[in-house]
Amino acid sequence: MNAKRGSAGRVVFVGAGPGQADLITLRGAERLRAADLVLFDSLADPALRAFAPQARWIDVGKRGFRGVPHGSSEPGAENTGQATINALLVKHACEGKVVVRLKGGDPSVFGRLEEELEALAAAGIESEVVPGVSAALAAAAATQRPLTRRGSGRSVALTTAMTHDRGLAVGRNADTEVFYMAGKQLGALARRLVAAGWPEDVPVSVVSRAGWPDELASDHSLATLGQATVLHAGRPTVVVVGAGARKIGDSPSSASPARVRQRTLRTPSP
């Protein structure tokens, strides 16, 4: 824990995991049980409320999430600005509360953690970060496609394809590249990857809602990646390119035919 004496309360950043509530870590669940206030993202499973029924829950999601389920009196947040989130963290911690900032996946992976840590440090507020399972790892588990491969997959890059000005920035930086938040631009992503030096027949695995009962996966090459756009439309999507997208047993030079895989998961009891 990053302890700073003199602060009235503290903030704990907890990774909720990529999907269902049972993917949270034991430590994350413990921190929720101790919370006075939870600021949660829209991708966090509502079932996580069972760990902190005593806490006030405030939606600070950024995905057009109207209203808050399960009886919250908060107005919801269609697109909560980062400055507002920072201010809420500081305000409530300064009131002596234990604040849990609940983020989908892992807080340190595309979770805007840096800005929030900076705001707390400037205010002298104690903080802790509890890691979670990121969507890239959940996608690899769902498809049983390890992101690293002995001899052919020695490096992995996690990339958000969208830049701050909503451009599309890609390259060829590792044996396996995992792209977050590219579901709406799969055709354009494929073209940019080919331009960056990836062969058109390289295997690609697309997984949407990884870690949920309705998770959906499809196999492609870059030449056919655009076909996945409709299949995964409106769903949080991870795109795995290269060695980590290859089916177990296939040679490194094998191309991936287009194929859809859907897996039904058993919903855990609360």
N, C-alpha and C positions, 0 to 999 in steps of 0.2 A: 504494500500500500504506500502511496505517496503522501505521507502524513505531513501536515503543516499545522503547527500549534496556533491556537487563537481563533480558528474558524468555528462557528457555532454548530454547523452540521457537516455533512459530507455527501459526496456523490459517488455512486458505484455504477460503472458502465458494465452492463451485462449482455453478453451475446446470447440471443434467444435461440440460436440455431436456425437452420434453413427452412424448417417446416413445422411438423407437429410438436406439441409441447414436450413430449418425452425425449426430444433431441437436445434439450437444454442440459448443461452440466449440473452435477450435484452442487457445486459451489454457487452457480448461478441461481439455483432454486433456493439455496440457503439465504442468499442476499435478498431475494424477493421476499422471503418470509419476514425479514427484518425491516422492510421498507415502510416509510410513512407515506411516500408519494412515488408513483411510477410514471415517468414520461416515456410513452411507448411509440414505436414505429408501426405503420400499418401492416407490415409483413409479419409481425409477431402473432402467434396463435392466441386467440382470445381465451383458450383453455388455460393459459398461464395465469389467469386471474385467480385460479384456485390456490395458487401458492401464496397470494397476498390479498386475501379478502378484506383485511383491515386497512389496506392502503387506498388512497385516492388515486385514480387512474386518469391521466390526461393524454389524449391523442395528439401527437405532434408529427403525424405521418406526412409524407410528401407524394402520395400516389392518388390524388383525387378521392380521398376516403371520406365520405360524408357520414356524419353521425358516428356515435360510438356504441358498440353493442354491449349487451350484458348489464344494462342498468346505469351506465355512467351518466352523470349530469352534465358532463362537459359538452361543448358545442361541436366538437370535431374539428378537423383541420384539413381542408382540401389541399393546402400547400403551405405548411407552416414554414416561415422564413427562418434561416439559421440564426439570425440575430435574436429573434424571439425565443428560440430554444435556449440559446446561451443565457438570455436574461432570466428565463424561468429557472434554469439550473442554479444560477447565482442567488436569485431571490429566495427560493425555498430552502436552500442550504443555509443561507444567512439567517433564516428563521429557526434554525436548530433542527431541521428535519433530516432524516436519512432518505436521500433521493436516489432511486434507481433509474438510470437512463437505459431503457431496454431497447436494444437494437437487433434487427434481424441479422442472422448469420453471425459473423464475428465483428466486433466493434472496430477492429483495426484494418478491416478490408473494405474500402469504399464506404465507410460509415461516417464520414465527416468528423472523425474523432479528434483530429488535430485542433480544429477550431474550438471545440468544446473544452478540451484540456487547457488550451491557452486562456480561455475566458475564466476558468476556475483558478488557474495559477495566478492570473492577474488580480483576482479577488482574494487570494490566500486561502482557498477552500481545499480541504482534504479530498483526495480522489483515489479510486481503485479501478482497475480494469480486469474484468473476468472474461477470458476468451470464450469463443463459441465456435460451432461448426459452420464453416463458410459454405456457400452454395457450390463452389467448385468441388469440394470434398464430397458433398451430398450427391452431386451429379456422377462423380466417379463411383461412388458406392451403389447408386441406383442402377448403373449400367454394368457394374463389375468390370470397369475399364480403369486400371491403375494409371494415375497421371504420370508416374515415372516408370520406365522400363529398363531393365538391365541391358546395357550395351547400346540401346537406341533412344532412350528417353531419359537423359541425364539432367535435364533442366526444365523448369516450368515457369511460365510467366503469367501473372494474373493482370488482366488489362480491362479497363473500361473503355469501350470503343468510342463513347461520346465525349467530346471535349467540352470545356466550359461554354463555348459559343455554339454548341450543338453541331460541331463538325464531326467527321468520322476519321479518326487517326489510328492507323494500324501499321504493323511492320512484321518482321520475322526475327524474333528476339530469343526464342527458345525452342527446344525440341517439341514441347507441348505448350500451346498457348490457349488460355482460357479467357474468353471474352464475356464480360458482364454487360447487361443493359444494351444488348444489340439486337433484341428480338424484332424490332420494327424495321431493321435495315439489313436483313440477311443477304439479300441480293447485292446490295452495295458493298457489304462487308466482304462477300466472296470476291467481287471484282477488285477491291483494294488489296486483298491478300494475294491474289494472283499477281497484281502489279508489284507487290513487295517481294516477290520471288518464290511464293509457295506454288507448287505444281497443282494443276487443276484436279488431279486424281488423288490428292492427299485426303486421308479419311477425316471426316468431321462428325462429331456427335452433338446433337442438340437436345437439351433436356430442359423442360419447363416444369415449374412447381416441384422441384426436387425436394424430397422429404415429406411430401403430402400424399394422401391416398390416391389422388388423381394425377400423380406425376406422369409425364409423357416424355418418351425419348424417341428420337428418329436418327437413322444413320444416313449420311450423305457423303459426297465428295464436294469440293468447292464448285465443281461444274453444276451440281444439282442442289446446292444449299438454298437457293432462292425458293425452292419448292416447299421449304419448311415454314415459310412466312404465315400462310393461312392456318396451318396445323397448330402452331404455337401462339397464334394471335391473342393479345390481351392477357398473356400469362408471363410471370417473371421467368426469364429464359437465360440459360448459360450455354455458350457455344465452345466446345472443345475441339481444337484443331491440332493435327499432327499425331505424334506417337501415342499420346494418352487417349486418342479417339479410336485406336485400332482394336478390333476384336481380339480377345485372347485366342492364340493359336494361329492367327494370320501372320504372314511374314511382313517385315517393315515396308515392303514395296507393294503390298496388297491395297487395291482400291476398295472403297466401301460402297456397295450398291445401296440405293435408297431403300430404307426399311423403317417401319414404325414399330416401336415396342411400347406397350402399355402394361404397367404393373399395378396390381391391386394390393394395397397394404392393409393390414389389420389395424383398425383404430383402437388405440389403447384406452383402457378404462381410466377415468379421472382419478 
